[in-house]
Structure formats: structure tokens, C-alpha cells
Amino acid sequence: MLVSLARSMALALVLVALAGCSVSRVTEIEFEEEPADKLYNEGLVLMDAGDYRTAMVKFEEVDRLHPHTDFGRRSKVMMAFANYSRGQYPEAVNAAKRFITLHPRDPDAAYAQYIIASSYYKQIPDVTRDQDGTQKAMAAFEELIEKYPESEYVDEARRKLAVAQDQIAGKEMEVGRYYLERDENLAAINRFRVVVEKYQRTRHVEEALFRLTESYYTLGLTEEAQTAAAVLGHNFPDSRWYRDAHTLLESGGFAPSETKSSWISRAFAGFKLL
């Protein structure tokens, strides 16, 4: 009886040992670290094939297993780009910001900043909606231009910045027209003033100057109305908005005439068409 029990216990110990060995081997296989270059290159191949989701997994593995290697550093940027490419813009912004925080002087920091700005740019809403995203895109592009002036992304940043500025100016014009329709001329003037002072190179500035002429004329502030029309005619002589401004003033016996002390004149001091 005792011998039989001993044999049973011995057999159980052997089985436990074998099971432990088996688990140990499985665990070793499951958690074996793959080389950083292999994972990174696999991610690149997947991205080239358009499989950004799986590529993300590869880059995340590089970042997790080899964070302090050159491949680990580059994988952080590629995670931002992969997220951007699949339309996951908030995730792209977060990944790019993390890279810049960890590697602010890295040559790829400019690219990370470009991803941030472009992610916001992709989310610019219709002009009728809140423009918080547009403001963020503008700020991010301006930061890229200021911090990395020699970057290859600067020219594209300037082009996209101009589009974002035009969007903001368009929003200001929309709100200004809304106030004009309700005879709230002072509120309208404040909106058109923003366009004239901050967004002179957008396509909306000519109309903004005409609307200022119109609003000031309605309020009886003829000197400001004349100045707005004169500045419009000086800078955009062929504009249809200038013709309308001239006609409006002429109907009341006035003509465009610039008062140099006006804020409108100061806003356009040194202005030249590109």
C-alpha cells in the first residue's frame, strides 16, 4: 500500500515537473523579443501595402521592447504617421507630441510638428461651424515655421496656413454679415476689423473694406467710410468691391478720401500685394 502510494506520488511529481517544463518553454516562446530592426522593417512593409493598422502594432512593439534604440525612436514618429494615414487624427497628434517631448532636438521633430499641424488641418470644419480646429491648425503651422525655418515642410506649411487663415477670415465675414442684416453695425464693424487687421492677404479683405465703408456710412461716420473706400481703391483698384464703395459714397455726395490717422490706414501701412 505504501509502495503503491509512493509510486503514485513520484509519478505525480514527474508530471508536474514535465508540465512546468512545458509551460516554461511556451512562455519563453511567447515572450521572446524580436529584433528591433525586424519589427521596424515589417512595419514599413505593412505601411507600404496600406495596412496601417497592423503596421501600428509593429511600431508599438518596437517602442515597447526597444524604446532606447534608434529604431525605437523612429517608431514613435511612424506611429504618428500611421495614425494620420488612417484618419486617427487625435491619436496622431498625441503620438507626435510625445515624440517632440522626448526628442525635441531630433531631426525628425520638424516632421512630427508637421504631422500635428496637418492633423488639425484635416479636421478644419465648414465655415459655418466653430473654428477652434482651424485656430489649432494655424498655431501648429506657425510653430513649425518659427521653430524649424530650414525644414523641408515649411513651404507646404505656409500654403496650408494661408488656407486656414482664409477660413478664419471667412468665418469673421459670415458673422459680420449676420450683424449687418440686423442693423447691428458696431458689432459688424468689429468682425470686419479683424479681417482687415489680421487677414489682409486673404480673399475676404476686399469685401471687408467695402463692408466697413457701408457700416461707417450708415452710422454717419463719413470720414471712416471714406478712408475704408480709399484704402480699398489704393490697394485693389480693379476690385468690384471698390466700385461698389465708390458708388455708395457718391450717392451721398462724398468720395473716397484717406485719413492717415485712421486705424484702417495704419493697418495697411507698408502693405504690398504679393
Buried (B, 14 or more C-beta within 10 A) or exposed (E): EEEEEEEEEEEEEEEEEEEEEEEEEEEEEEEEEEEBEEBBBBBBEBBEEEBBEBBBBBBBBBBEBBBEBEBBBBBBBBBBBBBBBBEBBEBBBBBBBBBBEEBEEBEBBBBBBBBBBBBBBEBBEEBEEEBEBBBBBBBBBBBBBEEBEEBEBBEBBEEBBBBBBBBBBBBBBEBBBEBBEEEBBEBBBBBBBBBBBBBBEBEBBBBBBBBBBBBBBBEEBBBBBBBBBBBBBBBBEEBEBBBBBBEBBEEEEBEBEBBEEBEBBEBBEEEEEE
